[in-house]
């Protein structure tokens, strides 16, 4: 089954690439030489144990909802191969010439946390393979500095890697966009993106107070604009973000009332970010983002299209909002010690006008924050001693606030050598201690607690390799 899926995915990618190459003008060659293909990717693989024997590889100790905020050392196996096919390359000495690329990627992981164990046990049904990106990217079109793209893209640029957290403008979707860059002017990035799904597009029993909510799928359209201006002697910049999300009135009719199930709705987002480059691996990124109505996604680092909360009596998200605040920094101390850390806080509020049918279990406000730091001592070029500590909280509406502390010791071999926090690959030994308060235990707030049961102290021992290229 796995081989069949891999062959199918590979066949689709190859067929698409061949079709696009052959459709180029006669000046382009249909032959794919080695200098026209780039292979990139990210991956991690490893094993994990706990003293009680449950399968804990990939079961986060964090107080997780949507994301792994709070550290990622115990996460499961993951493969993300990526290919960039140069349909039209520029000469090495002509950086203003038009170039055209096809970019594809897919992700592979196991619902059981471990790809290797799933394969060795013959449990190929747990292996998941998904196309992730497929888009055309053309640079220096019409004029130098103008880039256009169309397709399915991981539209995101801000990452706290040690927390596996994309923030500020994380909007992976299908769409079309353009980026224009000019020295002295800055960079403007505009896109029209689409997202399809049933959440949050359901009404809360409008006209049917005794009936179940009606689930309706509609397409969300997002208009995104960003502006970035560089300042200072290095790569420091300020960045502004604006989004407008809209959904139309649903065409589906309620059989009993013959009325539209969903009204139209909208949401708006505003944000700002400042990046300070201090040289080497030292930097500071500070950002804030505020979203309204259907663009109020912020829960545990969610994208703005992850609408949170219950609807109002009229089926809209009027009064709903979400706030995200992030500080991400790096400190490079003479290539002897590197410190990577972050603070992230989120507050999500559903509509201010709850429907009469709403019950206390309909959580309509949630908050969380996390502080994390990962110091790395460069003992030698090929041996780094990594430690990591996080403090995190999570509060769901009407429930006690859960808290957790995670402490990790991670001796790491870096075979390629280098005194940087970003040098890869890593071959790591991992020990993590998790400490939970009573509320976190009672509510089983982490995947790890869901697996091993309520406990104040949780232990993870493992080994893992991580790479990117």
LOMI-521807 format. One record per residue (C-alpha): residue in one letter; y, x negated, z. Coordinates in steps of 0.2 Angstrom, whole numbers, padded with zeros to 4 digits, always signed. Layout:
! LOMI-521807
AYXZ;...
This chain:
! LOMI-521807
X+0000+0000+0000;X+0012-0014+0005;X+0008-0024-0011;X+0011-0008-0021;X+0028-0005-0013;X+0033-0023-0016;X+0028-0022-0034;X+0037-0006-0036;X+0053-0012-0028;X+0052-0028-0038;X+0048-0019-0054;X+0064-0008-0052;X+0075-0023-0049;X+0068-0032-0063;X+0070-0018-0075;X+0088-0014-0070;X+0093-0032-0072;X+0084-0033-0089;X+0093-0017-0095;X+0110-0023-0089;X+0108-0040-0097;X+0102-0033-0114;X+0117-0021-0114;X+0130-0035-0113;X+0139-0040-0129;X+0132-0052-0142;X+0141-0066-0133;X+0130-0064-0118;X+0113-0071-0118;X+0098-0060-0113;X+0089-0075-0107;X+0089-0077-0088;X+0091-0096-0084;X+0090-0103-0067;X+0109-0107-0066;X+0112-0088-0068;X+0102-0082-0053;X+0106-0084-0035;X+0094-0080-0021;X+0101-0076-0004;X+0095-0068+0012;X+0094-0066+0030;X+0078-0065+0040;X+0070-0066+0057;X+0052-0067+0063;X+0044-0069+0080;X+0033-0063+0094;X+0037-0056+0112;X+0028-0052+0128;X+0030-0043+0144;X+0019-0044+0159;X+0014-0026+0158;X+0007-0028+0141;X+0016-0015+0131;X+0022-0019+0113;X+0040-0024+0117;X+0045-0034+0101;X+0060-0025+0094;X+0063-0014+0109;X+0081-0018+0114;X+0085-0020+0132;X+0103-0014+0128;X+0109+0003+0133;X+0107+0008+0115;X+0112+0023+0105;X+0116+0019+0087;X+0118+0000+0089;X+0111-0015+0098;X+0127-0019+0107;X+0124-0031+0121;X+0113-0045+0112;X+0099-0046+0100;X+0087-0059+0106;X+0073-0047+0108;X+0075-0038+0092;X+0061-0036+0079;X+0056-0044+0063;X+0067-0041+0048;X+0069-0047+0030;X+0084-0045+0019;X+0082-0053+0002;X+0097-0053-0009;X+0099-0058-0028;X+0115-0061-0038;X+0112-0061-0056;X+0127-0069-0066;X+0129-0058-0081;X+0144-0068-0087;X+0148-0085-0079;X+0165-0094-0079;X+0166-0112-0084;X+0167-0123-0068;X+0185-0128-0072;X+0191-0110-0075;X+0193-0100-0059;X+0203-0087-0068;X+0190-0082-0081;X+0181-0065-0080;X+0164-0065-0072;X+0152-0051-0070;X+0138-0051-0058;X+0124-0039-0053;X+0120-0039-0034;X+0105-0031-0027;X+0096-0032-0010;X+0083-0023+0000;X+0078-0023+0018;X+0060-0024+0025;X+0055-0021+0043;X+0041-0012+0054;X+0043+0003+0064;X+0032-0006+0077;X+0044-0021+0078;X+0033-0034+0071;X+0029-0036+0052;X+0016-0049+0055;X+0006-0039+0068;X+0007-0023+0057;X+0000-0033+0042;X-0014-0041+0052;X-0019-0025+0060;X-0019-0016+0043;X-0005-0004+0048;X+0004-0005+0032;X+0011+0013+0035;X+0023+0006+0048;X+0031-0006+0035;X+0047+0001+0029;X+0055-0006+0013;X+0072+0001+0007;X+0084-0003-0007;X+0100-0008+0001;X+0112-0013-0012;X+0114-0012-0031;X+0131-0014-0039;X+0141-0022-0053;X+0155-0034-0048;X+0167-0040-0061;X+0181-0052-0056;X+0197-0057-0065;X+0197-0041-0075;X+0213-0038-0086;X+0222-0050-0075;X+0218-0065-0063;X+0214-0059-0045;X+0208-0042-0049;X+0190-0037-0045;X+0182-0021-0048;X+0164-0015-0042;X+0154+0001-0044;X+0137+0006-0036;X+0129+0005-0019;X+0137-0008-0008;X+0137-0014+0010;X+0155-0011+0012;X+0159-0021+0027;X+0167-0038+0032;X+0168-0039+0051;X+0153-0045+0060;X+0149-0050+0078;X+0133-0058+0074;X+0126-0061+0091;X+0127-0043+0094;X+0121-0037+0077;X+0137-0027+0076;X+0148-0023+0061;X+0165-0016+0066;X+0182-0010+0061;X+0178-0006+0042;X+0159-0004+0042;X+0157+0009+0028;X+0141+0006+0018;X+0140+0019+0005;X+0140+0022-0014;X+0156+0022-0023;X+0169+0012-0034;X+0182+0000-0028;X+0195-0013-0033;X+0202-0028-0024;X+0218-0037-0030;X+0222-0054-0023;X+0238-0064-0026;X+0245-0079-0017;X+0260-0075-0007;X+0256-0056-0009;X+0240-0055+0000;X+0225-0044-0003;X+0224-0025-0006;X+0207-0017-0006;X+0204+0001-0011;X+0188+0011-0013;X+0182+0029-0015;X+0165+0031-0006;X+0153+0045-0005;X+0141+0049+0009;X+0128+0063+0010;X+0120+0071+0025;X+0118+0086+0036;X+0127+0079+0051;X+0140+0084+0056;X+0140+0098+0043;X+0133+0112+0053;X+0141+0127+0060;X+0139+0132+0078;X+0134+0150+0076;X+0149+0157+0068;X+0146+0176+0066;X+0129+0174+0074;X+0131+0170+0093;X+0113+0174+0096;X+0106+0164+0081;X+0102+0146+0078;X+0115+0134+0071;X+0114+0134+0052;X+0111+0116+0045;X+0120+0113+0028;X+0120+0097+0018;X+0137+0092+0010;X+0144+0077+0002;X+0158+0068+0011;X+0171+0058+0000;X+0180+0044+0009;X+0196+0036+0002;X+0199+0019+0009;X+0213+0007+0008;X+0215-0010+0016;X+0229-0023+0016;X+0227-0041+0022;X+0241-0054+0023;X+0238-0072+0026;X+0250-0082+0037;X+0250-0099+0046;X+0243-0116+0040;X+0224-0110+0040;X+0216-0094+0036;X+0224-0083+0049;X+0228-0065+0044;X+0234-0048+0049;X+0225-0033+0041;X+0228-0014+0040;X+0216+0000+0037;X+0217+0018+0032;X+0204+0031+0028;X+0204+0049+0023;X+0188+0059+0024;X+0186+0076+0016;X+0171+0088+0014;X+0173+0105+0004;X+0169+0122+0009;X+0150+0125+0009;X+0143+0135-0006;X+0128+0140+0004;X+0129+0158+0011;X+0123+0165+0027;X+0110+0179+0023;X+0115+0190+0038;X+0134+0189+0036;X+0136+0184+0018;X+0149+0172+0024;X+0151+0153+0020;X+0141+0143+0033;X+0154+0129+0034;X+0173+0128+0032;X+0181+0113+0024;X+0186+0099+0035;X+0194+0082+0035;X+0197+0067+0045;X+0209+0052+0045;X+0207+0034+0052;X+0220+0020+0056;X+0217+0003+0061;X+0224-0015+0063;X+0216-0032+0065;X+0223-0049+0068;X+0212-0065+0064;X+0218-0082+0072;X+0210-0098+0065;X+0211-0112+0077;X+0201-0124+0067;X+0183-0129+0067;X+0173-0115+0075;X+0187-0109+0086;X+0195-0092+0082;X+0200-0075+0088;X+0198-0058+0080;X+0206-0043+0089;X+0205-0025+0081;X+0208-0007+0086;X+0203+0008+0076;X+0207+0027+0079;X+0198+0041+0069;X+0201+0060+0070;X+0191+0075+0066;X+0176+0072+0055;X+0181+0053+0055;X+0179+0051+0074;X+0163+0040+0073;X+0165+0027+0086;X+0150+0030+0098;X+0141+0013+0102;X+0150+0005+0087;X+0146+0019+0074;X+0155+0020+0057;X+0169+0032+0056;X+0158+0044+0045;X+0145+0045+0060;X+0154+0061+0066;X+0152+0064+0085;X+0152+0080+0096;X+0151+0098+0094;X+0161+0109+0082;X+0175+0121+0087;X+0172+0140+0086;X+0178+0140+0068;X+0166+0127+0063;X+0178+0112+0061;X+0181+0097+0071;X+0199+0100+0076;X+0204+0090+0091;X+0190+0077+0089;X+0194+0059+0090;X+0186+0042+0092;X+0193+0025+0097;X+0185+0007+0095;X+0193-0009+0102;X+0185-0026+0099;X+0189-0044+0103;X+0178-0057+0096;X+0181-0076+0099;X+0174-0093+0096;X+0178-0109+0106;X+0173-0126+0099;X+0174-0140+0112;X+0173-0157+0103;X+0156-0152+0095;X+0148-0154+0112;X+0149-0135+0118;X+0152-0120+0107;X+0155-0103+0115;X+0154-0086+0106;X+0159-0071+0115;X+0165-0053+0113;X+0172-0037+0121;X+0169-0020+0113;X+0174-0003+0120;X+0171+0014+0112;X+0176+0032+0117;X+0171+0047+0107;X+0177+0065+0110;X+0171+0080+0101;X+0182+0095+0097;X+0194+0101+0110;X+0190+0120+0106;X+0171+0122+0109;X+0162+0137+0102;X+0157+0150+0114;X+0138+0146+0112;X+0140+0128+0117;X+0130+0123+0133;X+0132+0109+0145;X+0118+0099+0136;X+0130+0098+0121;X+0137+0082+0125;X+0155+0082+0119;X+0162+0065+0126;X+0154+0048+0127;X+0160+0031+0132;X+0153+0013+0133;X+0159-0005+0134;X+0151-0022+0133;X+0156-0040+0137;X+0145-0054+0130;X+0146-0072+0130;X+0134-0085+0122;X+0137-0104+0127;X+0128-0117+0116;X+0126-0135+0122;X+0123-0147+0108;X+0111-0158+0117;X+0107-0167+0100;X+0110-0162+0082;X+0092-0154+0082;X+0091-0147+0099;X+0103-0134+0106;X+0102-0126+0123;X+0108-0108+0121;X+0111-0096+0136;X+0118-0078+0134;X+0125-0066+0147;X+0130-0048+0144;X+0137-0034+0155;X+0136-0016+0148;X+0139+0002+0153;X+0136+0018+0145;X+0141+0036+0150;X+0135+0052+0142;X+0144+0068+0145;X+0140+0076+0162;X+0128+0061+0167;X+0130+0046+0178;X+0135+0030+0171;X+0122+0018+0167;X+0124-0001+0169;X+0114-0016+0164;X+0115-0035+0165;X+0106-0046+0153;X+0103-0065+0156;X+0094-0076+0143;X+0089-0094+0142;X+0085-0100+0124;X+0080-0118+0120;X+0082-0120+0102;X+0076-0132+0088;X+0088-0134+0074;X+0078-0144+0061;X+0092-0145+0048;X+0103-0153+0061;X+0121-0150+0065;X+0133-0146+0079;X+0139-0129+0076;X+0135-0112+0082;X+0132-0106+0064;X+0119-0119+0059;X+0103-0111+0054;X+0088-0110+0054;X+0084-0108+0072;X+0067-0110+0080;X+0069-0102+0098;X+0060-0100+0114;X+0067-0085+0123;X+0067-0078+0141;X+0078-0063+0145;X+0080-0054+0162;X+0087-0037+0162;X+0094-0029+0177;X+0097-0010+0177;X+0106+0002+0189;X+0098+0018+0195;X+0106+0029+0182;X+0100+0018+0168;X+0083+0019+0175;X+0083+0037+0178;X+0089+0041+0160;X+0078+0028+0152;X+0094+0022+0143;X+0086+0007+0133;X+0071+0006+0121;X+0063-0006+0133;X+0064+0006+0147;X+0057+0020+0136;X+0042+0008+0132;X+0038+0001+0150;X+0045+0015+0161;X+0059+0015+0174;X+0061-0002+0182;X+0076-0012+0190;X+0070-0028+0183;X+0064-0031+0165;X+0057-0047+0158;X+0055-0052+0140;X+0047-0069+0135;X+0046-0073+0116;X+0048-0085+0102;X+0058-0081+0086;X+0065-0090+0071;X+0081-0084+0062;X+0087-0090+0045;X+0100-0086+0032;X+0104-0095+0015;
